[in-house]
Amino acid sequence: MTVTVIGTGLIGCSLANRLKETGFANKITGVDKNPENVQAALKLGWIDETCTLDEAIQQSELIIIAVPVDATLELLPDLLGKLDKQVLMDVGSTKETICASVLNNEKRGRFVATHPMWGTEKDGPEAVVKDAFKGRVAVICEKEKTDEDALQLVESLYSIIGMQLVYMDAAIHDVHAAYVSHISHIASYALSLTVLEKEKEEDAIFELASGGFESTVRLAKSNPAMWVPIFKQNKENVLDVLNEHIVQLRKIKSCLEKDNYTYLQELIADANKIKRILK
Amino acid sequence: MTVTVIGTGLIGCSLANRLKETGFANKITGVDKNPENVQAALKLGWIDETCTLDEAIQQSELIIIAVPVDATLELLPDLLGKLDKQVLMDVGSTKETICASVLNNEKRGRFVATHPMWGTEKDGPEAVVKDAFKGRVAVICEKEKTDEDALQLVESLYSIIGMQLVYMDAAIHDVHAAYVSHISHIASYALSLTVLEKEKEEDAIFELASGGFESTVRLAKSNPAMWVPIFKQNKENVLDVLNEHIVQLRKIKSCLEKDNYTYLQELIADANKIKRILK
């Protein structure tokens, strides 16, 4: 099968690599508005060729949109308009706005709205991870609005690369994504700003930073071109979680200010309950 | 050399293991007020024997205190009083209060105040990591108040297990520790509380949680018996950083509320600068 990947960054190229490795695709065409990204993806062997978007659509059975979610929103109606029997899927971290944007599109059935829950703080074709996606969850939204053959093709794609499928309402996906992904990025960005603001002796950070700091601040390296549009599209849910997060931080702050270490102990014991969920 | 480890938990046993492996110690005596910890440490081979604290001190050249920092504070004057020519060191995450507590002790010179910057979210002798400490920094405070032979012994210990030595004023250590370690734990505890509070459908977290969430929330599994005393002893610095952290979160919140995505982009680009420090 010939597959087109629009957006030859971390996700697009990691996916392209897995699709070639598993034999799902025998040819990958890459399209990206940034010519350097395409050249790097070609050089690294993640894609087999590049051409214009129209040519790519013509010759592919499946087209994967792997660009930031604001660009997805812009591209989507136009891409749907160009489809004949091809299947179009996205891999964005938000689903409600994207699904709503094509709700009444006459070719809605050709589109599969998905979110494979995998990524790293890095970006670009150089950041490809060989064994990406495996063992993680891929969410499919609004499957009832998707043509049967389109859904089946995308289900088989995610199965073949070792992902576990979960079906979800688009709005509910966005609530959960705010909790299990978006807030982690905000907390990490804020932690980085905190430390950079206060800690002027950068050498001290470098020398002393332990593994704990590295893991909480890792996501702060993530590209704003990807994340600002996610926060924008999921604004209400993200604000809701962010408010709750500030409430929790203030509770801890209040314990310290009032020397209430008994309550601090209880709060931390409660926080420990995350062990039951994440082994 | 015979070494006594007081506190046969993660740090005490991981250190004991490295000291045996490197030949620094030929016998390790373990003492812990929790008999289960001692039995597990014996069974797992991290310590060679156990006995009373007094017997352990008598037969050792080096005594390592590896208990929570509140217990360290209680034990320290008593332990110093029992020393003859032995060397006593601690490995706690706070240094100012601990150093101040023995400032005028007549045996101050036998004590080496240290903080090896390594740990995990787990605790107990079962959590030992084989190759612990290597490549990390060990901080030594108030070296000028320490006897030359005691300092040299502890320096050689950290060198032999592959740690890089940094000398620091105790108060300055605590400021940096608040930034590069303590605030990460608070942020992670608060993140866990946020998610557990809001996300009642635990299965959804379990299924959807991606690697990013796991890394930011990992530290929230850390034991309150260890961390509450650290926050208490380093209260002023921790509050200072926590206030700044809340300020940064509020800046991000305000961007979202006002749809000011240009400023949000700038904030995130600033946060990205942590890349220059942590590769």
Interface residues (C-beta under 8 A of the other chain):
Chain A: M117 W118 G119 T120 E121 R136 V137 V139 Q164 V166 H176 A177 Y179 V180 S181 I183 S184 H185 I186 A187 S188 Y189 A190 L191 S192 L193 T194 V195 L196 E197 K198 E199 E202 A204 I205 F206 E207 L208 A209 S210 G211 G212 F213 E214 S215 T216 V217 R218 L219 A220 K221 S222 N223 P224 W227 V228 F231 K232 K235 V238 L239 D240 V241 L242 N243 E244 H245 I246 V247 Q248 L249 R250 K251 I252 K253 L256 E257 D259 Y261 L264 Q265 L267 I268 A269 D270 A271 N272 K273 I274 K275 R276 I277 L278
Chain B: M117 W118 G119 T120 E121 R136 V137 V139 Q164 V166 H176 A177 Y179 V180 S181 I183 S184 H185 I186 A187 S188 Y189 A190 L191 S192 L193 T194 V195 L196 E197 K198 E199 E202 A204 I205 F206 E207 L208 A209 S210 G211 G212 F213 E214 S215 T216 V217 R218 L219 A220 K221 S222 N223 P224 W227 V228 F231 K232 K235 V238 L239 D240 V241 L242 N243 E244 H245 I246 V247 Q248 L249 R250 K251 I252 K253 L256 E257 D259 Y261 L264 Q265 L267 I268 A269 D270 A271 N272 K273 I274 K275 R276 I277 L278
